[in-house]
Amino acid sequence: MQGIFSSRFVRVYIVPGAVFQSVMIGGGYGTGREIVEFFTSFGFLGGLLGLCVAFLVLSLVLALTFELARSFRVYDYRNFFKLLLGRGWVAFEVLVILLFLLILAVLASAAGNILRDNFGIPYVAGLSVMLLVIGVLTFYGRELIAKVLTFWSLVLYIVFAAFFVAVLGSAGWEPIAEAVAGGEIVGGWLQSGFKYALYNLAVAPLLLYVTRSFETRGEAMTSGAAAGAIAIVPAFMFHTAFFVAYPEILAQALPVYWLISELGLTALLLLFSVVLFGTFIETGAGMLQGINERIDAWLAERRGQGLGRGAHAVLAVSAILVSALLSLWGITSLIAEGYGTIAWGFFAVYMVPLVTVGIYRIASGSS
């Protein structure tokens, strides 16, 4: 794996998108609940249109974010938002901590359901595994996390493609053809696609540690556009596959698992469960590394050095334990009520400043 990461092409054009995708997938995306909530519920064509909106917004914002980070060499969200908001940068921190806990809570909730339903493993045991692996990853830090998340992104693509092929192979293309012919477009797809991109992009400033390899504006902005594509392609596969069981799938808390079970694809269910559980770990580790980068940058300004490896691991484990308590709320409620509401806060403190102040600073080179 070391040889692959020595390639400049991989470090510039693959790693940033793979890390973003690994963190973005999480409990809501990976189980299919987010896809149902924000896209499939708007009909087949309505969902596709919403996905196109999400892709365009993701790519544009990631491209601008990567270029701003490269231009001013800011690789943690605190210094990044000082460029955009000045003293108001703390507004982003308040929102991102809330989202951070919410995402980890979704991970804990989804992991608990998956392990209990598919393997009979108690919730506490699954949580302990998450704590251990995330603790180890955050202990070793940025380089290991970037490599592991990139590798796992490839694994995800293989398994998601296997899901898509297996579902359509089992149920046939007829339901999809009927959905296309029906041309259903439920109103609200534009707003839903935009909102979906907003709250997923909220984690992008936590992942600025993957932008250190960019040397030119072209590299940064092309990598951002590629990251948008890498992140959203699995959602197109999920959305399409879900129409073999539409509209029943709309009411399912874990749509992917329900669909696989309904089709009797036992081997795929086990494989998907293992891979997705690993993705929960990667999402948590990727976000926690962003928090560690922010703390380290602040401490380096104050005392000349950041936290030690042990402190990074302790911080990560503590955050997961707090989020596990929030997971008792339930995954459907967390996604439907939590994510949608907080998205507009990030629109105000991240998107609007980025496309105004950010573009101005990129164009003028002023700090």
C-alpha positions as CSV (number, residue, x, y, z in Angstrom):
1,M,0.0,0.0,0.0
2,Q,3.0,2.3,0.6
3,G,3.9,2.2,-3.1
4,I,0.4,3.3,-4.1
5,F,0.5,6.3,-1.8
6,S,3.9,7.4,-3.2
7,S,2.1,8.2,-6.4
8,R,1.4,11.9,-6.7
9,F,-1.8,11.3,-8.7
10,V,-3.2,9.1,-5.9
11,R,-2.3,11.6,-3.2
12,V,-3.8,14.6,-5.1
13,Y,-6.8,13.2,-7.0
14,I,-7.8,10.1,-5.1
15,V,-7.0,10.4,-1.4
16,P,-9.0,13.6,-0.7
17,G,-12.1,12.3,-2.4
18,A,-11.7,8.8,-0.8
19,V,-11.3,10.3,2.7
20,F,-14.3,12.5,2.2
21,Q,-16.4,9.7,0.9
22,S,-15.4,7.4,3.8
23,V,-16.4,10.0,6.3
24,M,-19.6,10.9,4.4
25,I,-20.9,7.4,4.0
26,G,-21.4,6.8,7.7
27,G,-24.5,5.3,9.3
28,G,-27.1,7.2,7.4
29,Y,-25.7,6.9,3.9
30,G,-24.3,3.4,4.3
31,T,-27.6,1.9,5.5
32,G,-29.5,3.7,2.8
33,R,-31.6,5.7,5.2
34,E,-30.3,9.1,4.1
35,I,-30.9,8.1,0.4
36,V,-34.5,7.2,1.1
37,E,-35.0,10.4,3.2
38,F,-33.6,12.9,0.8
39,F,-33.9,11.3,-2.7
40,T,-36.0,8.1,-3.1
41,S,-39.0,9.6,-1.4
42,F,-39.2,12.1,-4.3
43,G,-39.8,9.4,-6.9
44,F,-37.4,7.9,-9.3
45,L,-36.8,10.9,-11.6
46,G,-37.2,13.3,-8.7
47,G,-34.5,11.5,-6.7
48,L,-32.2,11.5,-9.7
49,L,-32.6,15.2,-10.1
50,G,-31.9,15.7,-6.4
51,L,-28.8,13.6,-6.7
52,C,-27.6,15.7,-9.6
53,V,-28.1,18.9,-7.5
54,A,-26.2,17.3,-4.6
55,F,-23.3,16.3,-6.9
56,L,-23.0,19.8,-8.3
57,V,-23.1,21.5,-4.9
58,L,-20.6,19.0,-3.4
59,S,-18.1,19.4,-6.2
60,L,-18.2,23.2,-6.3
61,V,-17.9,23.7,-2.5
62,L,-15.2,21.1,-2.2
63,A,-13.2,22.7,-5.1
64,L,-13.4,26.1,-3.4
65,T,-12.6,24.7,0.0
66,F,-9.5,22.8,-1.2
67,E,-8.2,25.8,-3.1
68,L,-8.7,28.2,-0.2
69,A,-6.8,25.8,2.1
70,R,-4.0,25.4,-0.4
71,S,-3.7,29.1,-1.1
72,F,-3.3,30.1,2.5
73,R,-1.9,26.8,3.9
74,V,-4.6,26.3,6.4
75,Y,-5.1,22.7,7.3
76,D,-7.4,22.9,10.3
77,Y,-10.9,24.3,10.4
78,R,-10.2,26.9,13.1
79,N,-7.6,28.8,10.9
80,F,-9.7,28.1,7.8
81,F,-12.7,29.9,9.3
82,K,-10.6,32.8,10.6
83,L,-10.1,33.5,6.9
84,L,-13.8,33.5,6.2
85,L,-15.4,34.8,9.4
86,G,-12.7,36.5,11.4
87,R,-13.6,36.4,15.0
88,G,-16.9,34.9,14.1
89,W,-15.1,31.6,13.3
90,V,-16.4,30.1,16.6
91,A,-19.9,30.0,15.1
92,F,-18.7,27.1,12.8
93,E,-17.2,25.4,15.8
94,V,-20.4,25.4,17.7
95,L,-22.3,23.9,14.8
96,V,-19.6,21.3,13.9
97,I,-19.5,20.0,17.5
98,L,-23.2,19.5,17.4
99,L,-23.0,17.8,14.0
100,F,-20.0,15.8,15.1
101,L,-21.9,14.3,18.1
102,L,-24.9,13.7,15.9
103,I,-23.0,11.8,13.3
104,L,-21.2,9.7,15.9
105,A,-24.6,9.0,17.5
106,V,-26.0,7.8,14.1
107,L,-22.9,5.5,13.8
108,A,-23.5,4.0,17.2
109,S,-27.2,3.5,16.6
110,A,-26.7,1.9,13.2
111,A,-23.8,-0.3,14.4
112,G,-25.9,-1.5,17.3
113,N,-28.8,-2.5,15.1
114,I,-26.5,-4.2,12.5
115,L,-24.5,-6.2,15.0
116,R,-27.6,-7.2,17.0
117,D,-29.8,-8.1,14.0
118,N,-27.2,-9.9,11.9
119,F,-24.7,-11.4,14.2
120,G,-26.4,-11.5,17.6
121,I,-23.6,-9.4,19.1
122,P,-24.5,-7.3,22.1
123,Y,-24.5,-3.5,21.6
124,V,-21.8,-3.0,24.2
125,A,-19.5,-5.5,22.5
126,G,-19.8,-3.7,19.2
127,L,-19.2,-0.3,20.8
128,S,-16.1,-1.7,22.4
129,V,-14.7,-2.8,19.1
130,M,-15.4,0.7,17.6
131,L,-13.7,2.3,20.6
132,L,-10.6,0.2,20.3
133,V,-10.0,0.5,16.6
134,I,-10.8,4.3,16.4
135,G,-8.5,4.8,19.4
136,V,-5.7,3.0,17.6
137,L,-6.2,4.9,14.4
138,T,-6.3,8.3,16.1
139,F,-3.2,7.3,18.1
140,Y,-1.2,6.9,15.0
141,G,-2.7,9.9,13.3
142,R,-3.0,11.6,9.9
143,E,-0.9,9.4,7.6
144,L,-2.4,6.1,8.7
145,I,-6.0,7.4,8.7
146,A,-5.6,8.8,5.2
147,K,-4.2,5.5,3.9
148,V,-6.8,3.4,5.7
149,L,-9.7,5.5,4.6
150,T,-8.5,5.5,1.0
151,F,-8.2,1.7,1.0
152,W,-11.6,1.4,2.6
153,S,-13.2,3.6,0.0
154,L,-12.1,1.1,-2.7
155,V,-13.6,-1.7,-0.6
156,L,-16.9,0.2,-0.3
157,Y,-17.1,0.7,-4.0
158,I,-16.6,-3.0,-4.7
159,V,-19.3,-4.0,-2.1
160,F,-21.8,-1.3,-3.2
161,A,-21.4,-2.4,-6.8
162,A,-21.9,-6.1,-5.7
163,F,-25.1,-5.0,-3.9
164,F,-26.4,-3.2,-7.0
165,V,-25.7,-6.1,-9.3
166,A,-27.1,-8.7,-6.9
167,V,-30.3,-6.8,-6.2
168,L,-31.0,-6.2,-9.9
169,G,-30.0,-9.7,-10.8
170,S,-32.4,-11.1,-8.2
171,A,-35.4,-8.8,-8.7
172,G,-34.8,-8.0,-12.4
173,W,-34.9,-4.7,-14.3
174,E,-38.7,-4.6,-14.7
175,P,-39.4,-2.5,-11.6
176,I,-36.7,0.0,-12.5
177,A,-38.1,0.2,-16.1
178,E,-41.6,0.9,-14.7
179,A,-40.2,3.6,-12.4
180,V,-38.5,5.3,-15.3
181,A,-41.6,5.0,-17.5
182,G,-43.7,6.4,-14.7
183,G,-41.5,9.5,-14.5
184,E,-42.5,10.3,-10.9
185,I,-41.2,13.6,-9.7
186,V,-42.4,14.6,-6.2
187,G,-42.0,18.3,-5.5
188,G,-39.2,19.4,-3.1
189,W,-36.4,17.4,-4.8
190,L,-34.3,20.6,-5.5
191,Q,-34.4,21.7,-1.9
192,S,-33.8,18.2,-0.6
193,G,-30.7,17.7,-2.8
194,F,-29.3,21.1,-1.8
195,K,-29.9,20.4,1.9
196,Y,-28.3,16.9,1.6
197,A,-25.2,18.4,0.2
198,L,-25.1,21.1,2.8
199,Y,-25.0,19.0,5.9
200,N,-22.5,16.5,4.3
201,L,-20.2,19.3,3.3
202,A,-20.1,20.4,6.9
203,V,-17.5,17.8,7.6
204,A,-15.2,19.0,4.7
205,P,-13.3,21.6,6.9
206,L,-12.5,18.8,9.3
207,L,-10.7,17.0,6.6
208,L,-8.4,19.7,5.4
209,Y,-5.4,17.6,6.5
210,V,-5.8,15.8,3.2
211,T,-5.1,18.9,1.2
212,R,-1.4,19.2,2.1
213,S,-0.2,17.7,-1.2
214,F,-1.8,20.3,-3.5
215,E,0.7,22.6,-5.3
216,T,-1.5,24.3,-7.9
217,R,-5.0,25.8,-8.2
218,G,-5.8,23.3,-10.9
219,E,-4.9,20.4,-8.6
220,A,-7.0,21.6,-5.7
221,M,-10.1,22.4,-7.8
222,T,-9.9,19.3,-9.9
223,S,-9.5,17.2,-6.8
224,G,-12.6,18.9,-5.3
225,A,-14.7,18.1,-8.3
226,A,-13.4,14.5,-8.3
227,A,-14.2,14.2,-4.6
228,G,-17.8,15.2,-5.3
229,A,-18.2,12.4,-7.9
230,I,-16.4,9.8,-5.7
231,A,-18.8,10.6,-2.8
232,I,-22.1,10.6,-4.7
233,V,-21.9,7.7,-7.2
234,P,-22.9,5.1,-4.6
235,A,-26.0,7.1,-3.8
236,F,-27.1,6.8,-7.5
237,M,-26.7,3.0,-7.2
238,F,-28.7,2.8,-4.0
239,H,-31.5,5.0,-5.3
240,T,-31.9,2.9,-8.4
241,A,-31.8,-0.4,-6.6
242,F,-34.4,0.7,-4.0
243,F,-37.0,0.9,-6.7
244,V,-37.3,-2.9,-6.9
245,A,-39.2,-2.6,-3.6
246,Y,-40.8,0.9,-3.9
247,P,-42.7,2.3,-2.0
248,E,-42.4,-0.3,0.9
249,I,-38.7,0.6,1.3
250,L,-39.6,4.2,2.3
251,A,-40.7,3.0,5.8
252,Q,-37.6,1.0,6.6
253,A,-35.1,2.2,9.2
254,L,-32.2,0.3,7.5
255,P,-33.3,0.1,3.8
256,V,-30.2,-1.7,2.4
257,Y,-30.4,-4.5,5.0
258,W,-34.2,-4.8,4.7
259,L,-33.9,-5.1,0.9
260,I,-31.1,-7.7,1.0
261,S,-33.1,-9.7,3.6
262,E,-36.2,-9.5,1.5
263,L,-34.4,-10.9,-1.5
264,G,-32.8,-13.7,0.6
265,L,-29.2,-12.7,-0.2
266,T,-27.7,-14.0,3.0
267,A,-24.1,-14.0,2.0
268,L,-24.3,-10.4,0.7
269,L,-26.0,-9.4,4.0
270,L,-23.1,-10.7,6.0
271,L,-20.5,-9.1,3.8
272,F,-22.3,-5.8,3.7
273,S,-22.6,-5.8,7.5
274,V,-18.9,-6.4,8.0
275,V,-17.8,-3.8,5.5
276,L,-20.3,-1.1,6.7
277,F,-19.3,-1.7,10.3
278,G,-15.7,-0.9,9.2
279,T,-17.0,2.2,7.5
280,F,-18.6,3.4,10.8
281,I,-15.1,3.2,12.3
282,E,-13.6,5.1,9.4
283,T,-16.1,7.9,9.6
284,G,-15.5,8.3,13.3
285,A,-11.7,8.2,12.9
286,G,-11.7,10.7,10.0
287,M,-13.8,13.2,11.8
288,L,-11.9,12.8,15.1
289,Q,-8.6,13.4,13.3
290,G,-10.1,16.7,12.1
291,I,-10.9,17.7,15.7
292,N,-7.4,16.7,16.7
293,E,-5.8,18.8,13.9
294,R,-7.8,21.8,15.2
295,I,-6.7,21.3,18.8
296,D,-3.1,20.7,17.8
297,A,-2.9,23.8,15.7
298,W,-4.3,25.9,18.5
299,L,-1.9,24.4,21.1
300,A,1.1,24.8,18.7
301,E,0.3,28.6,18.6
302,R,0.2,28.7,22.5
303,R,3.0,26.3,23.6
304,G,4.8,25.2,20.5
305,Q,3.4,21.7,20.3
306,G,0.1,19.8,20.0
307,L,-1.3,16.9,21.9
308,G,0.5,13.6,22.2
309,R,-0.7,10.4,20.6
310,G,-2.2,9.1,23.9
311,A,-4.3,12.3,24.4
312,H,-5.6,12.0,20.8
313,A,-6.8,8.5,21.5
314,V,-8.4,9.4,24.8
315,L,-10.2,12.3,23.2
316,A,-11.6,10.1,20.5
317,V,-12.9,7.4,22.9
318,S,-14.5,10.0,25.1
319,A,-16.4,11.6,22.2
320,I,-17.7,8.2,21.1
321,L,-19.0,7.4,24.6
322,V,-20.9,10.7,24.8
323,S,-22.4,10.1,21.3
324,A,-23.4,6.5,22.2
325,L,-25.8,8.0,24.7
326,L,-27.4,10.1,22.0
327,S,-27.8,7.0,19.8
328,L,-30.7,5.9,22.1
329,W,-32.8,8.5,20.2
330,G,-32.9,6.1,17.2
331,I,-31.4,6.4,13.7
332,T,-34.6,7.4,11.8
333,S,-35.3,10.3,14.2
334,L,-31.6,11.3,14.2
335,I,-31.5,11.6,10.4
336,A,-35.0,13.1,9.8
337,E,-34.9,15.6,12.6
338,G,-31.3,16.3,13.3
339,Y,-29.5,16.6,10.0
340,G,-32.1,18.5,8.1
341,T,-32.4,21.2,10.8
342,I,-28.6,21.8,11.2
343,A,-27.9,22.0,7.5
344,W,-29.1,25.6,7.2
345,G,-26.8,26.7,10.0
346,F,-23.8,25.5,7.9
347,F,-25.3,27.2,4.9
348,A,-25.1,30.5,6.7
349,V,-21.6,30.2,8.3
350,Y,-19.8,28.1,5.7
351,M,-21.4,28.1,2.2
352,V,-22.3,31.8,2.0
353,P,-18.9,33.1,3.3
354,L,-17.1,30.6,1.0
355,V,-18.7,31.7,-2.2
356,T,-18.3,35.4,-1.3
357,V,-15.3,36.1,1.0
358,G,-13.6,32.8,0.0
359,I,-13.8,33.5,-3.7
360,Y,-12.6,37.1,-3.2
361,R,-9.6,35.9,-1.2
362,I,-8.7,33.2,-3.6
363,A,-8.9,35.7,-6.5
364,S,-7.0,38.5,-4.7
365,G,-4.6,36.3,-2.7
366,S,-5.3,38.5,0.4
367,S,-5.1,37.1,3.8
